[in-house]
Amino acid sequence: MNEPIELLLADDHPGFRAGFHAALASVESIKIVADAVDGEHAVRLAEELQPDVVVMDLQMPRLDGIEATRQLLQGSPHVGVLVLTMFDDDESVFLAMRAGARGYLVKGAPRDEIVRAIEAVAAGEAILGPVIARRVQEYLTVAAPPSSPRPTSAEQSFPGLTQRERDVLELMAAGRNNSLIAQALGITVKTVRNHASNIFGKLVVADRVQAIIQARDAGLGIERSD
């Protein structure tokens, strides 16, 4: 039998912590090793206990969940952070992902969804709840206003990437999946995945969502009328 996932819960509400413990008490694949009552406490406990996953609230005293995530991952980059919060606004979502969170769920998500998210984050995957996934999709499909500045070329934006990697990133930012990218570039899906892995490493991001955020911030993948 595999060892259970060791989890640190960071939330300043005692009632929520008690409910979370009760909900996961019968889940044999997850072991809650400690509770943190604020952001600074979460960073200290994560450094001390080295859990597999930290379930992180965003609004906490002393240090908010965004900064706690950033500081935690600076010292323990292998720990997976799953945000579980009341906030589903765009700013909170993208700040959390930029800070390094691998997953984002809204409180009130069903227990099975939370368990799946914890297991996915522990395995190194990125996961978004349905509400958050819709917000990310909206962000990726809504064109930026014509007045937004755009670099003169992808090469200037990401000089560390090869031309083919820039092509792949541009198509990612345009919302293409690996199959469509492979068709557009005349390469195999496996080659696309290899390029994507190289891109993530060079951009120092954990997953596709973070890479797309960087690309679109740089003006890639955005249809324009000017």
C-alpha positions as CSV (number, residue, x, y, z in Angstrom):
1,M,0.0,0.0,0.0
2,N,1.3,3.5,-0.9
3,E,2.1,5.9,1.9
4,P,-0.7,8.4,2.5
5,I,-0.3,12.0,1.2
6,E,0.9,14.2,4.1
7,L,-1.2,17.3,4.2
8,L,-0.8,20.6,6.0
9,L,-4.0,22.7,6.3
10,A,-3.6,26.5,6.5
11,D,-6.8,28.3,7.5
12,D,-7.5,30.8,10.3
13,H,-11.1,29.6,10.9
14,P,-11.4,26.9,13.5
15,G,-14.9,25.8,12.3
16,F,-13.6,25.3,8.8
17,R,-10.6,23.4,10.0
18,A,-12.8,21.1,12.1
19,G,-15.1,20.5,9.1
20,F,-12.2,19.8,6.8
21,H,-10.8,17.2,9.3
22,A,-14.2,15.6,9.6
23,A,-14.7,15.4,5.8
24,L,-11.3,13.8,5.2
25,A,-11.2,11.5,8.2
26,S,-12.3,8.4,6.3
27,V,-10.0,9.1,3.3
28,E,-7.1,6.6,3.7
29,S,-5.0,8.2,1.0
30,I,-4.6,11.5,2.9
31,K,-3.1,12.2,6.3
32,I,-3.5,15.7,7.8
33,V,-0.2,16.2,9.7
34,A,-0.9,19.7,11.1
35,D,-3.0,22.8,11.0
36,A,-1.6,26.3,10.5
37,V,-3.7,29.2,11.8
38,D,-2.1,32.0,9.7
39,G,0.3,32.5,6.8
40,E,3.5,32.8,8.9
41,H,2.5,29.7,10.8
42,A,2.0,27.9,7.4
43,V,5.5,28.8,6.2
44,R,7.1,27.7,9.4
45,L,5.2,24.4,9.6
46,A,5.9,23.6,5.9
47,E,9.6,24.1,6.4
48,E,9.6,21.9,9.5
49,L,7.3,19.1,8.4
50,Q,7.9,19.0,4.6
51,P,4.3,17.9,3.8
52,D,3.4,16.7,0.3
53,V,0.6,19.2,0.0
54,V,-0.4,22.4,1.7
55,V,-4.1,23.4,1.4
56,M,-4.0,27.1,1.7
57,D,-6.6,29.8,2.4
58,L,-5.9,33.2,0.9
59,Q,-7.2,35.6,3.5
60,M,-5.3,35.0,6.7
61,P,-3.8,37.2,9.4
62,R,-0.1,38.0,9.7
63,L,0.7,36.8,6.1
64,D,-1.9,36.3,3.4
65,G,-2.1,33.0,1.4
66,I,-0.4,34.5,-1.7
67,E,2.7,35.6,0.1
68,A,2.7,32.5,2.3
69,T,2.7,30.4,-0.9
70,R,5.5,32.4,-2.4
71,Q,7.7,32.2,0.7
72,L,6.9,28.5,1.3
73,L,7.9,27.5,-2.2
74,Q,11.1,29.5,-2.1
75,G,12.2,27.2,0.7
76,S,10.4,24.0,-0.3
77,P,9.7,24.1,-4.0
78,H,8.7,20.4,-4.1
79,V,5.6,21.0,-1.9
80,G,2.3,21.2,-3.8
81,V,0.1,24.1,-2.8
82,L,-3.7,23.8,-3.3
83,V,-5.6,27.0,-2.7
84,L,-9.0,26.5,-1.1
85,T,-10.7,29.8,-0.6
86,M,-13.9,31.8,-0.8
87,F,-12.4,34.1,-3.5
88,D,-12.9,33.3,-7.2
89,D,-12.0,36.7,-8.7
90,D,-9.5,36.9,-11.5
91,E,-6.9,38.8,-9.5
92,S,-6.9,36.2,-6.7
93,V,-6.7,33.3,-9.1
94,F,-3.8,34.6,-11.2
95,L,-1.9,36.0,-8.2
96,A,-2.1,32.5,-6.6
97,M,-0.9,30.8,-9.8
98,R,1.9,33.2,-10.3
99,A,3.0,32.6,-6.7
100,G,3.3,28.9,-7.6
101,A,0.1,27.3,-6.5
102,R,-0.6,24.1,-8.4
103,G,-4.3,24.1,-7.8
104,Y,-7.2,26.4,-7.0
105,L,-10.6,25.4,-5.6
106,V,-13.5,27.5,-4.1
107,K,-14.7,26.6,-0.7
108,G,-17.9,24.6,-0.9
109,A,-16.5,22.2,-3.4
110,P,-17.6,18.6,-2.9
111,R,-15.4,16.3,-0.8
112,D,-14.6,14.1,-3.8
113,E,-13.5,17.1,-5.8
114,I,-11.2,18.2,-3.0
115,V,-9.7,14.7,-2.6
116,R,-9.1,14.5,-6.4
117,A,-7.4,17.9,-6.3
118,I,-5.2,17.0,-3.4
119,E,-4.1,13.7,-5.1
120,A,-3.4,15.5,-8.4
121,V,-1.4,18.3,-6.7
122,A,0.6,15.7,-4.8
123,A,1.4,14.0,-8.1
124,G,2.7,17.2,-9.6
125,E,-0.3,18.0,-11.7
126,A,-2.1,21.4,-12.0
127,I,-5.8,21.4,-11.3
128,L,-8.5,24.0,-11.2
129,G,-12.0,23.7,-9.9
130,P,-14.9,24.2,-12.5
131,V,-15.6,27.8,-11.5
132,I,-11.9,28.7,-11.7
133,A,-11.4,26.8,-15.0
134,R,-14.2,28.9,-16.5
135,R,-12.5,32.1,-15.4
136,V,-9.1,31.0,-16.8
137,Q,-10.8,30.1,-20.1
138,E,-12.5,33.5,-20.2
139,Y,-9.1,35.1,-19.6
140,L,-7.6,33.1,-22.4
141,T,-10.3,33.8,-25.0
142,V,-11.1,37.5,-24.4
143,A,-8.9,39.7,-26.6
144,A,-6.9,42.5,-24.9
145,P,-7.8,46.1,-25.8
146,P,-6.1,47.4,-28.9
147,S,-4.2,50.0,-26.8
148,S,-2.3,47.3,-24.9
149,P,1.4,47.4,-25.9
150,R,2.8,44.4,-27.6
151,P,6.5,43.5,-28.0
152,T,7.8,43.7,-31.5
153,S,8.5,39.9,-31.5
154,A,8.2,36.8,-29.4
155,E,12.0,36.6,-29.6
156,Q,12.3,39.9,-27.7
157,S,9.8,38.6,-25.1
158,F,11.4,35.2,-24.5
159,P,15.0,35.3,-25.7
160,G,15.8,32.0,-24.0
161,L,13.4,30.0,-26.1
162,T,14.2,28.5,-29.5
163,Q,12.1,29.6,-32.4
164,R,10.1,26.4,-32.4
165,E,9.5,26.7,-28.6
166,R,8.3,30.3,-29.2
167,D,6.0,28.9,-31.9
168,V,4.6,26.4,-29.5
169,L,4.1,29.0,-26.7
170,E,2.4,31.3,-29.1
171,L,-0.1,28.6,-30.1
172,M,-0.6,27.6,-26.4
173,A,-1.4,31.2,-25.6
174,A,-3.9,31.3,-28.4
175,G,-5.8,28.4,-26.7
176,R,-4.6,25.5,-28.9
177,N,-4.3,22.1,-27.3
178,N,-1.3,19.8,-28.0
179,S,-3.1,18.0,-30.9
180,L,-3.9,21.3,-32.7
181,I,-0.4,22.7,-32.1
182,A,1.0,19.5,-33.6
183,Q,-1.2,19.9,-36.7
184,A,-0.3,23.5,-37.1
185,L,3.4,23.0,-36.9
186,G,3.5,19.6,-38.7
187,I,5.1,17.8,-35.7
188,T,4.0,15.0,-33.4
189,V,2.1,15.4,-30.2
190,K,5.0,13.9,-28.4
191,T,7.3,16.5,-29.8
192,V,4.9,19.2,-28.7
193,R,4.9,17.8,-25.2
194,N,8.7,17.8,-25.2
195,H,8.8,21.4,-26.3
196,A,6.2,22.3,-23.6
197,S,8.4,20.7,-21.0
198,N,11.4,22.7,-22.1
199,I,9.3,25.9,-22.1
200,F,8.1,25.3,-18.6
201,G,11.7,24.8,-17.4
202,K,13.0,27.9,-19.2
203,L,10.2,30.1,-18.0
204,V,10.5,28.6,-14.5
205,V,6.7,27.8,-14.3
206,A,5.0,24.7,-12.9
207,D,2.5,24.1,-15.7
208,R,0.7,25.2,-18.9
209,V,-1.5,27.7,-17.1
210,Q,1.4,29.7,-15.7
211,A,3.2,29.6,-19.1
212,I,0.1,30.9,-20.9
213,I,-0.3,33.7,-18.3
214,Q,3.3,34.8,-19.0
215,A,2.8,34.6,-22.7
216,R,-0.4,36.6,-22.8
217,D,1.1,39.2,-20.4
218,A,3.8,39.6,-23.1
219,G,1.1,40.0,-25.8
220,L,1.3,36.5,-27.4
221,G,-1.7,34.6,-28.6
222,I,-4.0,37.7,-28.6
223,E,-6.0,38.5,-31.7
224,R,-5.9,42.2,-32.5
225,S,-7.7,44.5,-34.8
226,D,-5.0,47.1,-35.1
